[in-house]
Amino acid sequence: MLLNLTHLSFRPEFTSAVEFKQVAQQDVKKQRFLVEKTEQNRQPNVIAAEGDAHAADLIGKALDEAGGGLIELRRIEATEGITNQLSKSRNSVYLSHGPQMLLNITGA
């Protein structure tokens, strides 16, 4: 005996429940994706913050060990950068002579 079902319908309550379940499952997947995306976006920020904290610790230790030498080195580096920019400029730049010249760097 062969039985062929061509049209099968369910009660509206059952159909509604199935649709509700499918929508709920999609919402769960979407929320999981958003949580994973947020976690992935957070990780680089955490790593960068840890790197900045480590760099600050190293600079603090260097200042403790070398005294003002590191600060003087940074001033010299900044002065070199400023003078390089000024040398490339087509404008005339006049620098005063004395303690105010280029970041107040004094001779050793």
N, C-alpha and C positions, 0 to 999 in steps of 0.2 A: 504494500500500500504506500502510495506516494502522497505526501501532504505538502502543499505549496502555500506559504503565507505571502501574500502580496501587499497587504495593508495591515499594519499593526499600529495601534495607537495606545497611549497610556493616559492615565487620568492627568488632568492639569496640575494637580498637587505634586505628583511624581516628577513630571517634566520640570516643574519649577524648582523642585529640590535638587535635581540633577544639575540644572543650570547654575543654581546658587553654589553648589559644591565646586563646579568648574571655575566659577569666578573667584571663589575663596582660595582655591589652589593657585590660580594665577596671581592673586594678591600676595600670597605667601612667597611665591617665587620672586615677585617684584621686590618685596621687602628684603629678602635674603640678598638679592643683587645689590640693593642700595646699601645694606650693611657692609657687604664685601667691598663695594666701591669706596665707601667712606673710610674703611680700614686701610685700603690701599693708598688713598690720598693722605691719610694721616701719617703713614710710615715715613715718607720722605721728610716731613716736617719734624718728626721726632729725631730722625737721624741727623738732620741739619742742626737742630737745637743741641743735641749731644756733642756734635763736632764743635759748635760755637763755645759751649761750656768748657770743653777740653782745651780749646785754643786759649780761652781766657785764663784757665789754670796755668797753662804753659807760659803765657805772657807774664802772669803774676809771679811765677817762680823765677823767670828770667830777670824780672825787675828786682826781686829780692837778692838774687845772686850777683847781678851785674851793676846794681845801683842805677844811676842815671844814664849809663852807657846806652841802653836800648832806646831810651827816649831821645838821646842825642842822635843816634843812628836814624831813627824815624824822622827827626827834623831835617837831617841831611838829605835823606831820601825825598822828603817833601820838597825841599829846596831845589833839588835836582829836577824834579818834575815841573816845578814852576818855571825854572830857568829854561828848560827845554821848550815849554809852551811859549814863553816870551820870545825865545830866539826864532821860533817859527812864525811869529806874528809879523805882519807887514806894518803895523802901527809902531810909532816911536814910544818907547817906555822909558821914563826917567825914574831912577831909583835914588832915594836919599841915602846919604852916607851916615853911618852911625848905628846905634843900637836897634833902630826900628827896621833896618834893612833885612828883607827876606826872613821873616819869622823870628827875628830877634836872636839870630845865631851869633854867639860870641866865640872868639878864638880861644883855643885851649892853652 
